[in-house]
Amino acid sequence: MIIAYILFGYDNDTFMYEGVEHTSPPKCPKCGHLIDFDYTNPYYQLKKKISDLSHPYDIGTIVSLKFKEFCERNRYNVRFKELEREANFYQLVVIDKVEYDYERRKTKLTGFCDVCKNYEQAIGAAPGYLKHVTRPLLDGIYRTDLQFGAGDRKRYLIIVSPETYEKMKKEKFKGLYFEKIEVQ
Ligand SMILES: [Zn+2]
């Protein structure tokens, strides 16, 4: 039985933070890495404007106005941060969390920081497993508790319910792809 899908976009050939002009988001006093991986850089600019959902190489998820309006119509519990230099694109912030089953996936976790509670590295996200979820998730958009990647290049997985997946398919969004999460 399919209980959820992981929603991915493609890399969009930009950086939100690393190596580009940025403001000063808070860093962890112990490990020195970003604390807020939903940090929005006011100077951020998108290069390609084809996809309805895409990712900078380092952090975050950029979505189109069409994607935003779809979420608003469906009253999903997500936020959209405005990008000062991109009128019709937004940074997606997902609020509701599901627990990622990193033990079952054998995700490689190293360098846990007891101050910011992040791992230096978390490698191995798909195929995905969720803890405590035995039936399809309710219509909505969720995020994993765990952030995947290394150092200042990390993002949580975006998880959608099977119903949400069907609705997204009907919209014919560009650049979204999905990987199913199943239970026996
Ligand atoms: Zn830290």
Backbone and ligand atoms as CSV (ligand in chain L), in Angstrom:
chain,resi,resn,atom,element,x,y,z
A,1,MET,N,N,0.838,-1.191,0.000
A,1,MET,CA,C,0.000,0.000,0.000
A,1,MET,C,C,0.884,1.257,0.000
A,2,ILE,N,N,0.505,2.182,-0.853
A,2,ILE,CA,C,1.260,3.447,-0.890
A,2,ILE,C,C,0.703,4.386,0.184
A,3,ILE,N,N,1.566,4.859,1.053
A,3,ILE,CA,C,1.120,5.738,2.147
A,3,ILE,C,C,1.466,7.201,1.891
A,4,ALA,N,N,2.422,7.436,0.994
A,4,ALA,CA,C,2.858,8.812,0.735
A,4,ALA,C,C,3.800,8.811,-0.472
A,5,TYR,N,N,4.136,9.995,-0.907
A,5,TYR,CA,C,5.153,10.160,-1.946
A,5,TYR,C,C,6.162,11.208,-1.485
A,6,ILE,N,N,7.401,10.987,-1.856
A,6,ILE,CA,C,8.403,12.052,-1.696
A,6,ILE,C,C,8.293,12.922,-2.933
A,7,LEU,N,N,8.233,14.223,-2.742
A,7,LEU,CA,C,8.168,15.171,-3.856
A,7,LEU,C,C,9.530,15.840,-4.027
A,8,PHE,N,N,10.097,15.668,-5.215
A,8,PHE,CA,C,11.382,16.304,-5.532
A,8,PHE,C,C,11.216,17.271,-6.691
A,9,GLY,N,N,12.074,18.265,-6.726
A,9,GLY,CA,C,12.239,19.049,-7.940
A,9,GLY,C,C,13.657,18.842,-8.436
A,10,TYR,N,N,13.989,19.460,-9.536
A,10,TYR,CA,C,15.360,19.379,-10.037
A,10,TYR,C,C,16.192,20.507,-9.450
A,11,ASP,N,N,17.493,20.326,-9.439
A,11,ASP,CA,C,18.392,21.425,-9.074
A,11,ASP,C,C,18.243,22.521,-10.116
A,12,ASN,N,N,18.222,23.753,-9.675
A,12,ASN,CA,C,17.971,24.836,-10.636
A,12,ASN,C,C,19.207,25.686,-10.935
A,13,ASP,N,N,20.385,25.138,-10.594
A,13,ASP,CA,C,21.629,25.778,-10.993
A,13,ASP,C,C,21.864,27.127,-10.298
A,14,THR,N,N,21.366,27.254,-9.068
A,14,THR,CA,C,21.612,28.467,-8.272
A,14,THR,C,C,22.006,28.052,-6.858
A,15,PHE,N,N,22.455,29.018,-6.077
A,15,PHE,CA,C,22.671,28.823,-4.644
A,15,PHE,C,C,21.825,29.845,-3.884
A,16,MET,N,N,21.273,29.427,-2.767
A,16,MET,CA,C,20.527,30.355,-1.911
A,16,MET,C,C,21.487,31.120,-1.004
A,17,TYR,N,N,22.549,30.448,-0.574
A,17,TYR,CA,C,23.412,31.016,0.470
A,17,TYR,C,C,24.901,30.931,0.121
A,18,GLU,N,N,25.317,29.746,-0.260
A,18,GLU,CA,C,26.747,29.476,-0.418
A,18,GLU,C,C,27.349,30.214,-1.620
A,19,GLY,N,N,28.393,30.989,-1.350
A,19,GLY,CA,C,29.156,31.611,-2.440
A,19,GLY,C,C,28.446,32.739,-3.161
A,20,VAL,N,N,27.309,33.188,-2.641
A,20,VAL,CA,C,26.593,34.305,-3.269
A,20,VAL,C,C,26.370,35.399,-2.227
A,21,GLU,N,N,26.052,36.583,-2.714
A,21,GLU,CA,C,25.766,37.691,-1.803
A,21,GLU,C,C,24.581,37.302,-0.921
A,22,HIS,N,N,24.764,37.462,0.398
A,22,HIS,CA,C,23.670,37.085,1.301
A,22,HIS,C,C,23.719,37.941,2.561
A,23,THR,N,N,22.644,37.899,3.319
A,23,THR,CA,C,22.604,38.561,4.623
A,23,THR,C,C,23.230,37.615,5.649
A,24,SER,N,N,23.029,37.861,6.929
A,24,SER,CA,C,23.704,37.044,7.945
A,24,SER,C,C,22.715,36.199,8.746
A,25,PRO,N,N,22.339,35.051,8.202
A,25,PRO,CA,C,21.434,34.191,8.962
A,25,PRO,C,C,22.160,33.614,10.179
A,26,PRO,N,N,21.435,33.287,11.240
A,26,PRO,CA,C,22.089,32.736,12.435
A,26,PRO,C,C,22.816,31.430,12.153
A,27,LYS,N,N,23.995,31.299,12.782
A,27,LYS,CA,C,24.775,30.072,12.649
A,27,LYS,C,C,24.901,29.448,14.035
A,28,CYS,N,N,25.056,28.155,14.050
A,28,CYS,CA,C,25.199,27.450,15.326
A,28,CYS,C,C,26.546,27.821,15.960
A,29,PRO,N,N,26.539,28.228,17.241
A,29,PRO,CA,C,27.801,28.614,17.885
A,29,PRO,C,C,28.767,27.448,18.048
A,30,LYS,N,N,28.258,26.232,17.981
A,30,LYS,CA,C,29.149,25.075,18.164
A,30,LYS,C,C,29.703,24.549,16.839
A,31,CYS,N,N,28.821,24.135,15.928
A,31,CYS,CA,C,29.314,23.515,14.680
A,31,CYS,C,C,29.508,24.552,13.568
A,32,GLY,N,N,28.945,25.739,13.735
A,32,GLY,CA,C,29.170,26.805,12.759
A,32,GLY,C,C,28.295,26.746,11.522
A,33,HIS,N,N,27.355,25.809,11.490
A,33,HIS,CA,C,26.494,25.693,10.310
A,33,HIS,C,C,25.189,26.453,10.487
A,34,LEU,N,N,24.492,26.602,9.369
A,34,LEU,CA,C,23.189,27.250,9.388
A,34,LEU,C,C,22.268,26.547,10.383
A,35,ILE,N,N,21.391,27.312,10.969
A,35,ILE,CA,C,20.394,26.739,11.880
A,35,ILE,C,C,19.059,26.637,11.156
A,36,ASP,N,N,18.744,27.681,10.391
A,36,ASP,CA,C,17.457,27.718,9.694
A,36,ASP,C,C,17.678,27.377,8.219
A,37,PHE,N,N,17.297,26.165,7.841
A,37,PHE,CA,C,17.489,25.753,6.453
A,37,PHE,C,C,16.352,26.233,5.549
A,38,ASP,N,N,15.450,27.022,6.125
A,38,ASP,CA,C,14.453,27.735,5.322
A,38,ASP,C,C,14.865,29.202,5.163
A,39,TYR,N,N,16.112,29.490,5.449
A,39,TYR,CA,C,16.623,30.852,5.285
A,39,TYR,C,C,16.344,31.361,3.866
A,40,THR,N,N,15.815,32.581,3.797
A,40,THR,CA,C,15.563,33.186,2.497
A,40,THR,C,C,16.545,34.319,2.279
A,41,ASN,N,N,17.275,34.217,1.218
A,41,ASN,CA,C,18.230,35.254,0.859
A,41,ASN,C,C,17.504,36.331,0.038
A,42,PRO,N,N,17.456,37.568,0.532
A,42,PRO,CA,C,16.712,38.606,-0.206
A,42,PRO,C,C,17.311,38.908,-1.576
A,43,TYR,N,N,18.564,38.534,-1.776
A,43,TYR,CA,C,19.213,38.800,-3.080
A,43,TYR,C,C,19.037,37.644,-4.062
A,44,TYR,N,N,18.334,36.606,-3.634
A,44,TYR,CA,C,18.224,35.398,-4.454
A,44,TYR,C,C,17.572,35.695,-5.805
A,45,GLN,N,N,18.170,35.130,-6.855
A,45,GLN,CA,C,17.572,35.212,-8.186
A,45,GLN,C,C,17.600,33.863,-8.862
A,46,LEU,N,N,16.493,33.541,-9.482
A,46,LEU,CA,C,16.348,32.288,-10.199
A,46,LEU,C,C,16.940,32.460,-11.592
A,47,LYS,N,N,17.525,31.381,-12.117
A,47,LYS,CA,C,18.053,31.484,-13.485
A,47,LYS,C,C,17.026,30.975,-14.490
A,48,LYS,N,N,16.596,29.735,-14.263
A,48,LYS,CA,C,15.606,29.143,-15.178
A,48,LYS,C,C,14.237,29.257,-14.534
A,49,LYS,N,N,13.282,29.657,-15.308
A,49,LYS,CA,C,11.947,29.842,-14.738
A,49,LYS,C,C,10.942,28.897,-15.374
A,50,ILE,N,N,11.391,27.683,-15.600
A,50,ILE,CA,C,10.540,26.706,-16.294
A,50,ILE,C,C,9.776,25.854,-15.296
A,51,SER,N,N,10.455,25.459,-14.222
A,51,SER,CA,C,9.847,24.492,-13.297
A,51,SER,C,C,8.905,25.161,-12.305
A,52,ASP,N,N,7.875,24.413,-11.923
A,52,ASP,CA,C,6.974,24.892,-10.874
A,52,ASP,C,C,7.535,24.623,-9.485
A,53,LEU,N,N,8.566,23.777,-9.424
A,53,LEU,CA,C,9.225,23.508,-8.139
A,53,LEU,C,C,10.656,23.080,-8.438
A,54,SER,N,N,11.618,23.735,-7.799
A,54,SER,CA,C,13.021,23.390,-8.031
A,54,SER,C,C,13.830,23.723,-6.789
A,55,HIS,N,N,15.063,23.233,-6.776
A,55,HIS,CA,C,15.908,23.417,-5.593
A,55,HIS,C,C,17.219,24.116,-5.929
A,56,PRO,N,N,17.596,25.130,-5.161
A,56,PRO,CA,C,18.988,25.587,-5.220
A,56,PRO,C,C,19.902,24.428,-4.802
A,57,TYR,N,N,21.176,24.492,-5.159
A,57,TYR,CA,C,22.093,23.394,-4.818
A,57,TYR,C,C,22.251,23.213,-3.312
A,58,ASP,N,N,22.149,24.327,-2.572
A,58,ASP,CA,C,22.453,24.222,-1.141
A,58,ASP,C,C,21.222,24.030,-0.261
A,59,ILE,N,N,20.310,24.976,-0.250
A,59,ILE,CA,C,19.141,24.851,0.628
A,59,ILE,C,C,17.881,25.353,-0.072
A,60,GLY,N,N,16.761,24.860,0.395
A,60,GLY,CA,C,15.482,25.445,0.023
A,60,GLY,C,C,14.806,24.868,-1.198
A,61,THR,N,N,13.565,25.302,-1.368
A,61,THR,CA,C,12.718,24.871,-2.476
A,61,THR,C,C,12.007,26.092,-3.025
A,62,ILE,N,N,12.109,26.285,-4.323
A,62,ILE,CA,C,11.507,27.445,-4.982
A,62,ILE,C,C,10.299,26.976,-5.777
A,63,VAL,N,N,9.175,27.652,-5.583
A,63,VAL,CA,C,7.961,27.252,-6.305
A,63,VAL,C,C,7.374,28.435,-7.070
A,64,SER,N,N,6.550,28.092,-8.054
A,64,SER,CA,C,5.930,29.110,-8.910
A,64,SER,C,C,4.643,29.637,-8.278
A,65,LEU,N,N,4.158,30.692,-8.851
A,65,LEU,CA,C,2.865,31.250,-8.439
A,65,LEU,C,C,1.762,30.209,-8.628
A,66,LYS,N,N,1.855,29.448,-9.715
A,66,LYS,CA,C,0.850,28.407,-9.970
A,66,LYS,C,C,0.812,27.380,-8.833
A,67,PHE,N,N,2.001,26.983,-8.372
A,67,PHE,CA,C,2.078,26.019,-7.273
A,67,PHE,C,C,1.522,26.631,-5.990
A,68,LYS,N,N,1.860,27.889,-5.746
A,68,LYS,CA,C,1.363,28.597,-4.554
A,68,LYS,C,C,-0.157,28.670,-4.569
A,69,GLU,N,N,-0.714,29.027,-5.702
A,69,GLU,CA,C,-2.176,29.161,-5.788
A,69,GLU,C,C,-2.875,27.811,-5.608
A,70,PHE,N,N,-2.250,26.765,-6.127
A,70,PHE,CA,C,-2.781,25.408,-5.939
A,70,PHE,C,C,-2.835,25.064,-4.441
A,71,CYS,N,N,-1.761,25.359,-3.730
A,71,CYS,CA,C,-1.712,25.055,-2.289
A,71,CYS,C,C,-2.732,25.891,-1.525
A,72,GLU,N,N,-2.882,27.125,-1.918
A,72,GLU,CA,C,-3.842,28.004,-1.231
A,72,GLU,C,C,-5.283,27.539,-1.470
A,73,ARG,N,N,-5.572,27.132,-2.712
A,73,ARG,CA,C,-6.909,26.606,-3.016
A,73,ARG,C,C,-7.231,25.382,-2.163
A,74,ASN,N,N,-6.207,24.570,-1.934
A,74,ASN,CA,C,-6.402,23.348,-1.161
A,74,ASN,C,C,-6.187,23.546,0.345
A,75,ARG,N,N,-5.889,24.757,0.729
A,75,ARG,CA,C,-5.694,25.115,2.151
A,75,ARG,C,C,-4.634,24.253,2.831
A,76,TYR,N,N,-3.561,23.985,2.118
A,76,TYR,CA,C,-2.472,23.227,2.721
A,76,TYR,C,C,-1.727,24.102,3.721
A,77,ASN,N,N,-1.224,23.446,4.750
A,77,ASN,CA,C,-0.546,24.170,5.820
A,77,ASN,C,C,0.931,24.388,5.475
A,78,VAL,N,N,1.159,25.259,4.521
A,78,VAL,CA,C,2.523,25.602,4.100
A,78,VAL,C,C,2.612,27.125,3.998
A,79,ARG,N,N,3.833,27.633,4.015
A,79,ARG,CA,C,4.032,29.078,3.897
A,79,ARG,C,C,4.846,29.388,2.651
A,80,PHE,N,N,4.692,30.594,2.163
A,80,PHE,CA,C,5.441,31.034,0.985
A,80,PHE,C,C,6.160,32.319,1.324
A,81,LYS,N,N,7.472,32.291,1.248
A,81,LYS,CA,C,8.238,33.509,1.511
A,81,LYS,C,C,8.487,34.222,0.193
A,82,GLU,N,N,8.245,35.501,0.192
A,82,GLU,CA,C,8.433,36.268,-1.043
A,82,GLU,C,C,9.914,36.456,-1.333
A,83,LEU,N,N,10.247,36.436,-2.600
A,83,LEU,CA,C,11.621,36.687,-3.038
A,83,LEU,C,C,11.612,38.078,-3.672
A,84,GLU,N,N,12.342,38.975,-3.053
A,84,GLU,CA,C,12.271,40.376,-3.480
A,84,GLU,C,C,12.611,40.582,-4.953
A,85,ARG,N,N,13.478,39.727,-5.460
A,85,ARG,CA,C,13.926,39.917,-6.849
A,85,ARG,C,C,13.254,38.980,-7.844
A,86,GLU,N,N,12.298,38.195,-7.359
A,86,GLU,CA,C,11.582,37.273,-8.247
A,86,GLU,C,C,10.082,37.404,-7.985
A,87,ALA,N,N,9.401,38.101,-8.864
A,87,ALA,CA,C,7.998,38.445,-8.607
A,87,ALA,C,C,7.074,37.231,-8.557
A,88,ASN,N,N,7.293,36.249,-9.414
A,88,ASN,CA,C,6.319,35.163,-9.516
A,88,ASN,C,C,6.801,33.830,-8.952
A,89,PHE,N,N,7.823,33.894,-8.086
A,89,PHE,CA,C,8.338,32.681,-7.457
A,89,PHE,C,C,8.493,32.910,-5.955
A,90,TYR,N,N,8.427,31.830,-5.209
A,90,TYR,CA,C,8.412,31.900,-3.746
A,90,TYR,C,C,9.248,30.774,-3.176
A,91,GLN,N,N,9.712,31.004,-1.939
A,91,GLN,CA,C,10.361,29.904,-1.237
A,91,GLN,C,C,9.299,29.167,-0.433
A,92,LEU,N,N,9.242,27.873,-0.636
A,92,LEU,CA,C,8.248,27.040,0.042
A,92,LEU,C,C,8.756,26.633,1.424
A,93,VAL,N,N,7.934,26.843,2.435
A,93,VAL,CA,C,8.251,26.397,3.791
A,93,VAL,C,C,7.147,25.435,4.236
A,94,VAL,N,N,7.555,24.201,4.505
A,94,VAL,CA,C,6.593,23.179,4.919
A,94,VAL,C,C,6.620,23.092,6.435
A,95,ILE,N,N,5.456,22.966,7.028
A,95,ILE,CA,C,5.352,23.067,8.484
A,95,ILE,C,C,5.128,21.710,9.165
A,96,ASP,N,N,4.163,20.944,8.687
A,96,ASP,CA,C,3.811,19.696,9.380
A,96,ASP,C,C,4.885,18.632,9.165
A,97,LYS,N,N,5.329,18.044,10.282
A,97,LYS,CA,C,6.439,17.090,10.202
A,97,LYS,C,C,5.984,15.642,10.288
A,98,VAL,N,N,6.672,14.794,9.546
A,98,VAL,CA,C,6.564,13.349,9.742
A,98,VAL,C,C,7.966,12.846,10.082
A,99,GLU,N,N,8.011,11.766,10.852
A,99,GLU,CA,C,9.303,11.241,11.269
A,99,GLU,C,C,9.863,10.298,10.212
A,100,TYR,N,N,11.056,10.588,9.809
A,100,TYR,CA,C,11.724,9.744,8.811
A,100,TYR,C,C,12.375,8.554,9.512
A,101,ASP,N,N,12.182,7.363,8.956
A,101,ASP,CA,C,12.742,6.159,9.574
A,101,ASP,C,C,14.153,5.914,9.044
A,102,TYR,N,N,15.101,6.641,9.631
A,102,TYR,CA,C,16.481,6.572,9.123
A,102,TYR,C,C,17.144,5.246,9.456
A,103,GLU,N,N,16.648,4.560,10.500
A,103,GLU,CA,C,17.245,3.265,10.841
A,103,GLU,C,C,16.907,2.237,9.769
A,104,ARG,N,N,15.635,2.243,9.379
A,104,ARG,CA,C,15.209,1.285,8.359
A,104,ARG,C,C,15.898,1.586,7.023
A,105,ARG,N,N,16.040,2.856,6.697
A,105,ARG,CA,C,16.673,3.239,5.442
A,105,ARG,C,C,18.188,3.080,5.494
A,106,LYS,N,N,18.723,2.913,6.729
A,106,LYS,CA,C,20.173,2.878,6.935
A,106,LYS,C,C,20.834,4.164,6.434
A,107,THR,N,N,20.173,5.284,6.719
A,107,THR,CA,C,20.745,6.589,6.396
A,107,THR,C,C,22.056,6.755,7.161
A,108,LYS,N,N,23.069,7.231,6.463
A,108,LYS,CA,C,24.369,7.421,7.109
A,108,LYS,C,C,24.367,8.773,7.826
A,109,LEU,N,N,24.366,8.717,9.142
A,109,LEU,CA,C,24.319,9.943,9.941
A,109,LEU,C,C,25.632,10.110,10.676
A,110,THR,N,N,26.267,11.275,10.496
A,110,THR,CA,C,27.526,11.508,11.209
A,110,THR,C,C,27.570,12.920,11.772
A,111,GLY,N,N,28.321,13.077,12.851
A,111,GLY,CA,C,28.598,14.404,13.422
A,111,GLY,C,C,27.385,15.098,14.000
A,112,PHE,N,N,26.649,14.433,14.884
A,112,PHE,CA,C,25.492,15.083,15.512
A,112,PHE,C,C,25.958,16.255,16.372
A,113,CYS,N,N,25.302,17.407,16.225
A,113,CYS,CA,C,25.636,18.585,17.037
A,113,CYS,C,C,24.562,18.723,18.110
A,114,ASP,N,N,24.976,18.684,19.371
A,114,ASP,CA,C,23.981,18.712,20.447
A,114,ASP,C,C,23.456,20.120,20.719
A,115,VAL,N,N,23.976,21.112,20.029
A,115,VAL,CA,C,23.443,22.478,20.194
A,115,VAL,C,C,22.320,22.728,19.184
A,116,CYS,N,N,22.594,22.555,17.896
A,116,CYS,CA,C,21.558,22.826,16.883
A,116,CYS,C,C,20.757,21.578,16.518
A,117,LYS,N,N,21.165,20.427,17.038
A,117,LYS,CA,C,20.444,19.150,16.825
A,117,LYS,C,C,20.455,18.704,15.354
A,118,ASN,N,N,21.438,19.151,14.612
A,118,ASN,CA,C,21.577,18.697,13.231
A,118,ASN,C,C,22.786,17.776,13.112
A,119,TYR,N,N,22.756,16.950,12.084
A,119,TYR,CA,C,23.921,16.132,11.781
A,119,TYR,C,C,24.798,16.869,10.789
A,120,GLU,N,N,26.098,16.701,10.922
A,120,GLU,CA,C,27.021,17.252,9.930
A,120,GLU,C,C,26.681,16.671,8.557
A,121,GLN,N,N,26.390,15.372,8.538
A,121,GLN,CA,C,26.018,14.710,7.295
A,121,GLN,C,C,24.869,13.741,7.513
A,122,ALA,N,N,23.934,13.740,6.592
A,122,ALA,CA,C,22.871,12.729,6.566
A,122,ALA,C,C,22.725,12.327,5.107
A,123,ILE,N,N,23.199,11.150,4.799
A,123,ILE,CA,C,23.256,10.711,3.402
A,123,ILE,C,C,22.395,9.463,3.221
A,124,GLY,N,N,21.514,9.514,2.229
A,124,GLY,CA,C,20.670,8.361,1.927
A,124,GLY,C,C,19.231,8.641,2.302
A,125,ALA,N,N,18.451,9.144,1.342
A,125,ALA,CA,C,17.082,9.560,1.637
A,125,ALA,C,C,16.035,8.687,0.949
A,126,ALA,N,N,16.361,8.205,-0.234
A,126,ALA,CA,C,15.361,7.468,-0.998
A,126,ALA,C,C,15.906,6.079,-1.344
A,127,PRO,N,N,15.107,5.025,-1.382
A,127,PRO,CA,C,13.663,5.038,-1.111
A,127,PRO,C,C,13.377,5.379,0.345
A,128,GLY,N,N,12.242,5.990,0.596
A,128,GLY,CA,C,11.978,6.512,1.931
A,128,GLY,C,C,11.125,5.609,2.790
A,129,TYR,N,N,11.286,5.762,4.086
A,129,TYR,CA,C,10.433,5.077,5.057
A,129,TYR,C,C,10.012,6.090,6.117
A,130,LEU,N,N,8.794,5.964,6.583
A,130,LEU,CA,C,8.296,6.850,7.629
A,130,LEU,C,C,7.986,6.045,8.883
A,131,LYS,N,N,8.259,6.643,10.031
A,131,LYS,CA,C,7.915,6.001,11.306
A,131,LYS,C,C,6.454,6.267,11.629
A,132,HIS,N,N,5.841,5.319,12.258
A,132,HIS,CA,C,4.479,5.472,12.819
A,132,HIS,C,C,3.403,5.728,11.774
A,133,VAL,N,N,3.699,5.549,10.496
A,133,VAL,CA,C,2.665,5.776,9.485
A,133,VAL,C,C,2.339,4.429,8.846
A,134,THR,N,N,1.127,3.956,9.061
A,134,THR,CA,C,0.738,2.646,8.537
A,134,THR,C,C,-0.400,2.750,7.531
A,135,ARG,N,N,-0.992,3.938,7.421
A,135,ARG,CA,C,-2.076,4.164,6.461
A,135,ARG,C,C,-1.725,5.406,5.655
A,136,PRO,N,N,-2.370,5.583,4.497
A,136,PRO,CA,C,-2.046,6.769,3.687
A,136,PRO,C,C,-2.207,8.066,4.488
A,137,LEU,N,N,-1.272,8.959,4.331
A,137,LEU,CA,C,-1.361,10.268,4.993
A,137,LEU,C,C,-2.592,11.011,4.483
A,138,LEU,N,N,-3.108,11.903,5.298
A,138,LEU,CA,C,-4.247,12.733,4.889
A,138,LEU,C,C,-3.767,13.792,3.899
A,139,ASP,N,N,-4.679,14.190,3.024
A,139,ASP,CA,C,-4.380,15.199,1.999
A,139,ASP,C,C,-3.575,16.356,2.610
A,140,GLY,N,N,-2.377,16.567,2.097
A,140,GLY,CA,C,-1.556,17.634,2.649
A,140,GLY,C,C,-0.102,17.500,2.239
A,141,ILE,N,N,0.675,18.482,2.654
A,141,ILE,CA,C,2.109,18.523,2.360
A,141,ILE,C,C,2.853,18.506,3.684
A,142,TYR,N,N,3.826,17.625,3.788
A,142,TYR,CA,C,4.555,17.410,5.028
A,142,TYR,C,C,6.049,17.503,4.761
A,143,ARG,N,N,6.824,17.559,5.837
A,143,ARG,CA,C,8.277,17.538,5.705
A,143,ARG,C,C,8.844,16.496,6.665
A,144,THR,N,N,10.007,15.976,6.339
A,144,THR,CA,C,10.643,15.045,7.273
A,144,THR,C,C,11.293,15.833,8.404
A,145,ASP,N,N,11.373,15.209,9.560
A,145,ASP,CA,C,12.075,15.816,10.696
A,145,ASP,C,C,13.570,15.914,10.391
A,146,LEU,N,N,14.076,14.972,9.631
A,146,LEU,CA,C,15.510,14.933,9.324
A,146,LEU,C,C,15.828,15.781,8.089
A,147,GLN,N,N,16.970,16.477,8.142
A,147,GLN,CA,C,17.458,17.227,6.980
A,147,GLN,C,C,18.562,16.405,6.335
A,148,PHE,N,N,18.512,16.290,5.037
A,148,PHE,CA,C,19.494,15.467,4.321
A,148,PHE,C,C,20.533,16.353,3.644
A,149,GLY,N,N,21.746,15.824,3.559
A,149,GLY,CA,C,22.826,16.575,2.926
A,149,GLY,C,C,23.990,16.698,3.882
A,150,ALA,N,N,24.827,17.716,3.674
A,150,ALA,CA,C,26.009,17.895,4.501
A,150,ALA,C,C,26.289,19.370,4.721
A,151,GLY,N,N,26.780,19.694,5.920
A,151,GLY,CA,C,27.184,21.062,6.236
A,151,GLY,C,C,26.059,22.055,6.026
A,152,ASP,N,N,26.329,23.074,5.198
A,152,ASP,CA,C,25.317,24.085,4.914
A,152,ASP,C,C,24.499,23.752,3.661
A,153,ARG,N,N,24.636,22.539,3.193
A,153,ARG,CA,C,23.834,22.100,2.043
A,153,ARG,C,C,22.880,21.002,2.505
A,154,LYS,N,N,21.766,21.407,3.004
A,154,LYS,CA,C,20.823,20.417,3.528
A,154,LYS,C,C,19.396,20.828,3.233
A,155,ARG,N,N,18.555,19.834,3.066
A,155,ARG,CA,C,17.114,20.116,3.034
A,155,ARG,C,C,16.321,18.909,3.509
A,156,TYR,N,N,15.179,19.223,4.063
A,156,TYR,CA,C,14.268,18.137,4.440
A,156,TYR,C,C,13.584,17.616,3.189
A,157,LEU,N,N,13.041,16.406,3.295
A,157,LEU,CA,C,12.258,15.871,2.189
A,157,LEU,C,C,10.847,16.428,2.282
A,158,ILE,N,N,10.272,16.711,1.124
A,158,ILE,CA,C,8.868,17.102,1.071
A,158,ILE,C,C,8.055,15.837,0.810
A,159,ILE,N,N,7.068,15.618,1.650
A,159,ILE,CA,C,6.248,14.400,1.575
A,159,ILE,C,C,4.809,14.822,1.284
A,160,VAL,N,N,4.167,14.147,0.347
A,160,VAL,CA,C,2.752,14.456,0.081
A,160,VAL,C,C,1.926,13.176,0.201
A,161,SER,N,N,0.661,13.353,0.499
A,161,SER,CA,C,-0.231,12.190,0.622
A,161,SER,C,C,-0.568,11.669,-0.775
A,162,PRO,N,N,-1.053,10.430,-0.883
A,162,PRO,CA,C,-1.454,9.901,-2.191
A,162,PRO,C,C,-2.531,10.768,-2.852
A,163,GLU,N,N,-3.446,11.304,-2.063
A,163,GLU,CA,C,-4.501,12.164,-2.617
A,163,GLU,C,C,-3.904,13.461,-3.182
A,164,THR,N,N,-2.973,14.014,-2.452
A,164,THR,CA,C,-2.305,15.248,-2.888
A,164,THR,C,C,-1.522,15.003,-4.173
A,165,TYR,N,N,-0.873,13.838,-4.217
A,165,TYR,CA,C,-0.137,13.420,-5.408
A,165,TYR,C,C,-1.063,13.418,-6.632
A,166,GLU,N,N,-2.256,12.819,-6.480
A,166,GLU,CA,C,-3.211,12.763,-7.595
A,166,GLU,C,C,-3.616,14.172,-8.032
A,167,LYS,N,N,-3.854,15.035,-7.065
A,167,LYS,CA,C,-4.244,16.417,-7.389
A,167,LYS,C,C,-3.108,17.152,-8.120
A,168,MET,N,N,-1.894,16.914,-7.678
A,168,MET,CA,C,-0.740,17.578,-8.306
A,168,MET,C,C,-0.549,17.090,-9.739
A,169,LYS,N,N,-0.775,15.798,-9.937
A,169,LYS,CA,C,-0.654,15.233,-11.290
A,169,LYS,C,C,-1.633,15.915,-12.251
A,170,LYS,N,N,-2.848,16.132,-11.762
A,170,LYS,CA,C,-3.881,16.748,-12.607
A,170,LYS,C,C,-3.522,18.175,-13.009
A,171,GLU,N,N,-2.754,18.839,-12.164
A,171,GLU,CA,C,-2.370,20.225,-12.459
A,171,GLU,C,C,-1.329,20.321,-13.574
A,172,LYS,N,N,-0.702,19.181,-13.887
A,172,LYS,CA,C,0.353,19.140,-14.902
A,172,LYS,C,C,1.486,20.136,-14.608
A,173,PHE,N,N,1.916,20.123,-13.368
A,173,PHE,CA,C,3.053,20.959,-12.987
A,173,PHE,C,C,4.301,20.516,-13.729
A,174,LYS,N,N,5.188,21.452,-13.954
A,174,LYS,CA,C,6.448,21.117,-14.630
A,174,LYS,C,C,7.571,20.950,-13.606
A,175,GLY,N,N,8.367,19.903,-13.795
A,175,GLY,CA,C,9.572,19.737,-12.987
A,175,GLY,C,C,9.361,19.074,-11.641
A,176,LEU,N,N,8.165,18.526,-11.394
A,176,LEU,CA,C,7.938,17.807,-10.143
A,176,LEU,C,C,8.092,16.316,-10.416
A,177,TYR,N,N,8.805,15.625,-9.562
A,177,TYR,CA,C,8.767,14.172,-9.671
A,177,TYR,C,C,8.615,13.545,-8.294
A,178,PHE,N,N,8.116,12.337,-8.304
A,178,PHE,CA,C,7.633,11.718,-7.086
A,178,PHE,C,C,8.242,10.326,-6.929
A,179,GLU,N,N,8.455,9.967,-5.686
A,179,GLU,CA,C,8.897,8.604,-5.386
A,179,GLU,C,C,7.995,8.051,-4.298
A,180,LYS,N,N,7.381,6.894,-4.555
A,180,LYS,CA,C,6.385,6.409,-3.601
A,180,LYS,C,C,7.017,5.835,-2.340
A,181,ILE,N,N,6.271,5.949,-1.253
A,181,ILE,CA,C,6.645,5.329,0.013
A,181,ILE,C,C,5.560,4.297,0.325
A,182,GLU,N,N,5.993,3.051,0.497
A,182,GLU,CA,C,5.028,1.973,0.679
A,182,GLU,C,C,5.195,1.289,2.022
A,183,VAL,N,N,4.112,0.709,2.495
A,183,VAL,CA,C,4.207,-0.229,3.621
A,183,VAL,C,C,3.626,-1.553,3.142
A,184,GLN,N,N,4.051,-2.604,3.805
A,184,GLN,CA,C,3.560,-3.955,3.425
A,184,GLN,C,C,2.117,-4.115,3.864
L,1,ZN,ZN,ZN,25.416,22.902,15.616
